[in-house]
């Protein structure tokens, strides 16, 4: 939504997007599973998030900023979802869940493997109720294998996958990115698997299990590290602000004390950079004329470019290089990101009406853009656990108000 079109928190928004008509049940907590379900909700799916009575998702209290006692990771990670409470350990709660399964297309869960089975809610049980149900399972190490039963967090998944080892500088302990990258990657692969399974169900009428692991998601993005080791014994390590052998592609200082990233490792782009530098001869110099030569002489080439960039103010440097077709950009903080004209023009900085504080909260827009069935931020994360209990249990499943009140008194919802 935009400032010009605020969401009216008193009326439930109509679903919109490519997945309009698809219902998702979200179990579990924290980042990986909820992020995958959020991606589906962004594309129009009706996502019903289930929290245990009295034990809300800790994500409600995550984030670094605080206002009126509230934090705001929940605002964006639970957006476009309805929230209900339900105790799956209670037989009545389990039966209510199965009634929801009857209406659903996808279940996203990120419990430790075996948890659903102990609740007698494993895939075979779910399939008996709804043979088209797609069960998306997100865990640290997957549902099978010797480590399946281990708890998994993003920080450890990034480490055991080899991803963490690639970060930082040689001969220094590898730092982590200041995000839960492994969780987010697993959530993205979970959503991708859900969509693939949804398509296949249209062909066969059958659902299936989508098994996504944090460590495997981190392995999947590592380009040629595995074949390089397999074929040449190469153990790729951290390379600081650049990639070893890819030159020039680094951060460079400017006259006003800032840094820019310049990527000019392609032959044609390197030639354009040399022209803007006033050093066209570098493009044909034997030490820099080819990709391989530039990689072998990476240090001295970086020094040559840095000597030039530090004589130029950042904005003028970026303008001149961009005009010449050289890939360049500033290293922005979030303060610059939320005012970036390109992101704003594309709808990538959007307001979420957070009912907890009665005010808009900015967050990232919906990726990717779709021209025919665009996604939309229809609502922020629901203000309270069980916010949509009546809407789901009475309006959707057809239970009466008295029955719902009894379930509430008994702690089932």
N, C-alpha and C positions, 0 to 999 in steps of 0.2 A: 504494500500500500504506500501511498505517498502522502505528503503533507496536505495536498489538495483533495485527497480522497481518503480521509481517516476511516478506520474501521469502527463501526458502532458496536461497542462491546456488549450491548444489551440484546443483540440479535445474532444468532449463529450464521456465519457467512456461508454462502452457497459454494460447494466445491467447484473447482475449475481446474483445467489442465489436462494433460494427456492421460492421466490415470484416474480421471473422474469416473466413478463407479466401481473402483477397486477398494476393498476394505482390508486394512492391515491391523493386526493385533500386535502390540508391542509389549513384550515381557523383558524383565531385566532392568539394569540401571547403568548409570554413568555413561560412557561415551560411545563405544564402538557400535553396539546395537541401536541405541537411540539415534545416533547420527545417521546410520543406514536408513532407519525408518523415517527420519526427517527428510532425507532426500526423496523418498517416495511421496511423502506428504507435500513437499514442494511442488511436485508434478501433478498434484490434484487428488492423490489417494486420501481416503478417509482413514486416518490413523487413530486408533483408540489405544491410549497408553494405560497400562494396568499397573497400579502401585498397591502394595500390601497395606491394609489399614494400620495406621500408626507407624508405618515404616516407609516414609516417602523416599523417592529417588534422591540420593545425596547430591545429584546434579543441581537440585533446587538451590543449594547453598554454595555453588562453585562460582568462580570468577573473582577478579581482583578488586574491582570497584564495588562500592557499597552505597546504597541510598535507602533511607528509611528502613534499615535492617535487611534489605534484599540485595542479592547479587544477581548477575545477569547472563551467565552462561545458559541458564535455563530459558531465558527469554527467547533465544535464537535456536537452541537445540531441541526445544519442545514446541516450536512454532508449528502451526497447522495441525495440531493434535487435539483430540479430546482426551480428558483425563478421568478415569474411574478408579475406584478402590475395590479390591477383591482379594480375599484370602483363599489361595489355591489349595491350602492344606485342609480346609474345611470341606466336607463332602458337598455341602450346598454351594460353596464357592466354586468347587470343581465343576459342578453341574452347570452353574451359570456360565462358566468359561466355555464349556462345550456348546452351550446354546449360542454363544458368540461365534464359536468356530463354525457352526452351521451357516452363519451369515458371511463368513470371511473368505478372503482369497489367499492371504499371506499372513504368517506369524513370524515375527522377528524376536528371537530370544538370545540373550548372552549370559545365561547361567553357566556354571561349571558343568561340563559334560556329566550326564547321569542324573541331573536334578529333575528334569521333566519326567524321566522314567520312574524315579522314586515317587513322584506325585501321580503315577499311573496316567501320564499325559504324554507318553512317547509318541513317535510318529505313527506307529501302527494304530494306536488308540485314536489319534486325531483323524487318521485316514478313514477309520470305520465310520466316523461321523460325517466326513466330507472328503470324498476321494479326490477332489481337486485341490485340496489344501496344499500350500507350499510352505514348508517349514524352513526358515532361514536361521541357521545356528551360527553364532559368532562366539569363539572361545580363544584362549591363548594359543593352543597348539592343535586344535582340531578335535573331532569326535573319536578318532582312532589313533593307534600308535602308542609307544611306550610312555609318552609325556601327556597323553590326552587328559589324565586326571589332575594335572597340575594347574594351579591358579596362574593366570597370566595377566600382566599389565603391559602397557605400551612400552615403558622404559626398558623392561626386560626383553620384550619381543624385538625391539630395535637392536638390542645387544646381541641376542643369540642368533639373529638372522644375518649378522655381519654388517647391517646398515650403520650401526653406531660407530663401528671401527673406521668407516670411511669419512667420518666427520672430524673437523678440526685441523690441527697442524701435525706434521711428522714429529715423532719423539715427544709428544705431549699426550696426556690422557684425553680421550675423545669426549668432547662435551655433548650434551643433548640439545636439540632444538627446544626452544621454550614453549613447546606445544606437545600434546600427546599424539604425535604423528602416526604411530602404529595403530592406535585406535581409529583414527580418521581414515587411514588407508583401508583397514579391514571393513569399516562401515561402507566405504565406496564400493569395494568388491562385493560386499553382501547385497547392496542395492542392485549392482550389475547382475549378480546371480539370480536375484528375485525376478528381475525383468526378463532374463533369458528363460527361466522356468515358467513364467507367465505366458510367454510366447509359445513354448512347447506344449503347455496345457491346452492352448487353443487348437493344437494339432491332434493331441492324443486324448484330451479330456482328463488326464491324470496329473496330479501334483507330484512333488518330489521334495527331497531334502537338499538344501543348499548349505554346504559345510564350509565355513570361512574361518580361517585362523589368523591371529594377529601376526605371528612370526612368518607365516607364508605370504601374507600381504606385503611384508617388508622385504622378503626375498624377491618377490615378483617385479619390483621396480628397479632392480640393481643392474640393469643394462647388460654389459658383457662380462661382469666380474666372474661368473661361473665358467663360461666357455674359455675365457682368457686363462684361468687357472688350469682347466682341464687340458687345454691344448698346449699351453706354454709355461705352466707353473707360475704364472704371474699372480702375486697376491697384491691386489690394488689396496693402497693405503690412503690416508688423508693427504690432501694437497693444499691445505690452507684456503686462500681466497680464489684459487684457480683449479682447473683440471690439468693434471700433468700431460704435456704433449699437445694441448689444445691452446694455440696462441695466434694472436693476442685475444685473451678473454679473461679479464681480471678487473679488480677495482683500482682506480687511479685517483690521485689527489688533484685538487683544483686550487686556484689562487685564493679563494675565499674560505679555505679550510674544510671544505666538504669533500665527499667522495662520489665518484660516478662509476658505473659499470659499463665497460665497453666490450662488445663482442664482435670481433672482426677477424675471426679465424678462417672464414671462407676466402678464397683467393680474390674474388671480385670485390668483396667488401673490404679486404685489407688494402687493395689498391685505392679505394675511395678514401680510406683513412689516411693513407700516405699523402694523397693529394691535398686533403684539408690541412694536414700538418705542414705542408710546404716541402715535403720530402718525397716526391714521386719516385725518386731513384731507389728507395727502399723496396718498392714492390717488385723490382726485377733483380735485386741484389741476391747473389747465390745463397746467402745465409738466411734469407727471408722469403724467397720467391715461391716456395711450395709449402704445403701444409706440414710435411715432414721436417723440412728445414726450419720452419718457425718453431716447431716443437722442440727440436734439438737445441735451439738458441733462445729459448723462452725467457730466461733471466735477463739477458742483455736487451731483448726486444721490449720487455716490460719496462726496463729502465729508460730506454729511448722515449717510449710513449709517455711515461710519467714525467720526464723532464719537460715535455711539451705541455701536458695537461696542467701542470702546476703553475703555468704562466697565464692560464685562462680562468675567468670566473665561470662557475658551474652553469648558470642558465645560458650564457652565450655559447659555451662549449657544446652543450646539449643541442641548442638550436642549430649551430653550424653543422654538427655531425649528422643530425637527423635530416637536415635539408639535403645532405650529400648521400643519404641512404646508408649511413653507418648505424649499426644497432647500438643504442646508448640509452642510459636512463639513470636517474638519481637513486640513492638508497634511502627510501622514504621510511619514516616512522608512521605509525597509525594516524598521527595528527595530520600528516600530509595525505595519507591514503583516503581519509573520509572527505577531503575536499578536492580530490583528483577529478578534473573535468571529464576525462574519458570514462572513468568508472561511474560518475554521476550520469553522464549521457546514456550509458548502457543500462541504467537502473540497478547498479551493483551496490549502491549504498541506500538502504531502505529503512523506513521507520516501522517499528513494531509497537502497537499500543499495548503497553504492559499494564494490566489491570491492577497489579499489586501497588504500583505507585501512581497510577492514573496519568501516565505521561508516555510520550513516544520514546523509544529506545532504538538507536541506530544499530543496524547489523548488516551482514553481507547479503547481497541479493541472491537470486536463483540462477544457478549454472546448470546446463547451458540454456541459452535463449532458444525458444521454439516459436516460429512465426504463426503456426496454425493453432496450437494449443498451449499458449504460454502459461508457465507456472505463476503463482501469486502468493505473496505473504498474506494469508487470510486472517491469521491471528497469532499473537505471541503465545509463549508457553502458558498453559492454564494456571490461573492464580493460586489455586489450592488443590490438594489431592481430593479426588472425588468430585471435582467441579462439574462433571457431566454425568454423574450417577443417574439422575432422573432421566435425562435425555436418552441415555443408552439403555438402562434397565427397564424403564417404563415405556418410553416412546418407541425404542427400537425392538426390544424383546417382548414387550407386551405385559410385563408384570404390573400389578397395581401398586398404588402408593402405600397401602397398608403393608403389603408384603415387603416392599423396599424398606419401610421403617422398621419392620421386625428384623430384617437382615442387618440393618444399621445398628440396632440395639444389641444384637448378638455378636457384633464385630466381624461379620462376614464381609461387609462392604464398608 
